[in-house]
């Protein structure tokens, strides 16, 4: 994964008003404070999400504190505890670990602080989430499966899946992808797409490159790779290029980050189901506003992906 850092303006803690939640409760006009902790600042997707949430918060007169979870569930739990101690009015969380985040969320619940999640959820039935806003990852995974079939020209062959099982969103992507591949195999017994390995790419470039290189060493006839995000897909691309198999192996990514879109334009990645992190960030804060106004936001909002191919990249004004 490329190394990205949050800009200083988003990493620096905003000055809190008063002594915390108790002051807000006493003074209806006190400025509300939102605590935001993201999975990792090394992935531009989460930076975009956090920046959009911060901008929307400021638009509504709120202050935002943004923290980088750094793919460390314990560190993120500590950040949530800090938010609780500071008495923030709401928390926006993109969990480093969908299961382990539950305990910290329950602590926030006990403190009476509403928790919202974005992109990936919390797998803990006892943890209360006011509203979860995410990509429709299952449907996006199905788009990725259809893109793989398209990239292979309807033919079969061996493929690799690079997963990330600690993120609920990535589990859904792989589930949707496999269902489409299985349906293809049922209808086309003579052109089977065979998943020869499903390995942890850690949602980042270097581990994905190593995993792909290991599989390519044993499967010189590999024809495809599905990776659960763009950094992982680019890791696979690096391994494929090192093996001199870029014309043979088609890569399907996920996200539609700029690095992914550029790779699609260059022909290194065939296609991405693209996500809209800025929309997630803005909408998360908009739902907080509804909650503060006494309304009950939807428990879950899913944002559809759009399949992005080279033809889309060639006319994308962002890549000019």
C-alpha positions, 0 to 999 in steps of 0.5 A: 500500500502506498503511504498516505498521511492525513493533512495536518488540518485533519490530524490536529485535534480541534479545540474542544468547547467546555469540558465535554458532553456534560457542558453540551447537555447544560448549554443547548447552544454549545458547539457539538463535537464529532470524534472520527477514527478511520481504519488507516490514513495510508489508504486515500479512501479513508482520508477522503471519507474523513475530509468530507465528514470534517467539511460537512461537520464545519458546514453545520457548525460542528467541530471535528477531531480526526484520528488514524486507527493505523490498522490497529484495533487496540489503538482505535479502541483507545481513540474511542475511549479518548473520545468518550473521556472528552465527551464528544457528542457523536462518534464516526467509526470506520473499524480496523477490525469489525469484530474487535471494535464492538467492545469500544462501541459498547463503552460509547453506548454506556456513555450515551454517545451515539456511534455511526459507522461508515464503509465497514460495520461492526460485527457485534450484536450488543454494540448499538450503531445509530446508522451505518453508511456503506457501499453496497459491497455485496452488489459491488462484489457481483459487479467485480465477478461480472468484470472478471468474466468479461475480462476473460472473454467468457473463458475459464482458467485459474484465478486468485482472490486477495481478501481482507477478512477482518473488514466486513465490507471486504467479506461482502465483496468476496461473497458477491464475487464468488457467487457470480463465478459459481453461477458462471461455472454452473452455466458453463461447465466447459469454461470453469473459472477456478479459484486456486487460492484465496489469500490475505492481501491485508488490503495493502500493496506489499503483502498482496504482491508477496501473496500474488508472487507465491501463487504465480510461482506455482501457477504459471497459467494463472489468468486472473486476480480479484483484489478487494481494494486498489492498493491490493490490486496494485500489489498483484500488478507488481507481482504480475509484471515481475513475472512478465505475465501482464498480458496473460493475467487480468486484474479486477480491483475495487474502490476507484481511488485515483491510483486505481483509476490511473492503473485502469487507464494504463491497462494494468487493472481491467476494471474497478467497481468504484465507491464514493467515500466523500458521499459516505463522509458527508452523509454520515454527518448529515445523519448525525444532524438528523439524530441531534434534531430528534429524528431517527435515521435509517439503520443502514444506507447502502450506496451502489458502486459503478463499474469503471473500465478503461473507456471511463478512465480515458474520458475521466476529467480527473485524469486529464 
